[in-house]
């Protein structure tokens, strides 16, 4: 009993000293050299376009996707924006894509990797490292080495102990490294958000493209049917001597040309289906829903996120901010390498000639070691700090370019919603005029007042304007998708959020404690 108490006392004394030393050093290690990251400010702009945007787009009465859309200034509110098109089949496809897309699976895995890398680094640097050791060995000595005669001595040696080590991190190298890993985790999170936004947008656009092609195919077949009827009529007139062979050949040529436009439309529709299937994580042989433009409702309100919140709504800009933060932290690591590094370690254990003797009070061994390393001459360290500073400047420039690209993308989307609404209005009017002209020409044709060439011209105008009207209707839908994406996938908020306002012209400041 006395031996155990003595062993406990000898064990407790060095551990108490070690605990006190670690506590003091962990308290003193509170300064980190290098830049403290500050997120850049939101762009100070009055609007996204040079022109004043109308409060509402132009309406085209009597046609689907011709409704006016109002631009509503709104706080950012993340939501399932695609549901605004009121298409259950589109909702199902996007849900399927979110669940089965390999692209999203890869992005999620990258995020998990970043999280676990941060956790691994955090566990190995923020807390002391404790390792246990247990060993036994047989050893034989040679008496000749000691100037003695004899065959030597064989004995066993057993060791048991615990080693504790800790890097003081006085100048914050480990903390800056963890900060960089945290920023990398943020980057992967925003990359995942961007992948989801892009996937939903691509599925929506392809569904709308398929719908337009389906409607164009149906329209082309209807035009072919009408032209076949007109060809029968002109042939009957030819048999009666009221038309010429040239009239028949003219209409036959037009019919053949119209038929030739059908296979390319079918090919594009099939290719759209193949792409749609792969977007939702299925092989291209998978049957896709058949869409029509009439299946989609044009949202009556479009969200315009105010510039102060816009940067927070765009995952690509937030990802660029995370990379800027990472570069700032890595610069801090490079700067801290120029300063002293202090490492502490302690070992407590026992050593004996037999396993039982490990518990003998006289077998206790321990050591406390503190080491300081100060770079005296290492040109590579200073160059490394300069390289990290240059990388920070590059990340800042890349961030600015990302913001400019985002502003351009948003401006393009806003202008497209206004201009393409006017395009549909004009195109619908052109289709109505062309149809009225064709109706009149057909009546005159029955009376023999016009020739086949005039009928041909009227038919061509109708065919062209119908297909262009379908394209204009589809364009209004895809413009709306583009605007949702430009706004980061936001929808009008029922209750405005409170934005986190950033002060003007805030940037990463790489001049604190720099070499």
Buried (B, 14 or more C-beta within 10 A) or exposed (E): EEEEEBBEEBBEEBBEEBEEBBEEBBEEBEEBBBBBBBBBBBBEEEEBBEEEBEEBBBBBEEBBBBBBBEBEEBBBBEBEBBBBBEBEBBBEBBBBBBEEBEBBEEBBEBBEEBBEBBEEBBEEBBEBEEEEEEEEEEEEBEEEEEEEEEEBEEEEEBBBBBBBBBBBBBBBBBBBBBBBBBBBBBBBBBBBBBBBBBBBBBBBBBBBBBBBBBBBBEBBBEBBEBBBEBBEBBBEBBEEEEBBEEBBEBBBEBBEEBBEBBEEBBEBBBBBBBBBBBBBBBEEEEEBBEBEBEBBBBBEBBBBBBBBBBBBBBBBBBBBBBBBBBBBBBBBBBBBBBBEBBBBBBBBBBBBEEEEBBBBBEBBBBEBEEEEEEEEEEEEBBEBBBBBBEBBEEBBEBBBEBBEEBBEBBBBBBBBBBEBBEBBBEBBEBBBEBBEBBEEBBEBBEEEEBBBEBBBBBBBBBBBBBBBBBBBBBBBBBBBBBBBBBBBBBBBBEEBEEBEEBEEEEBBEBEEBBE
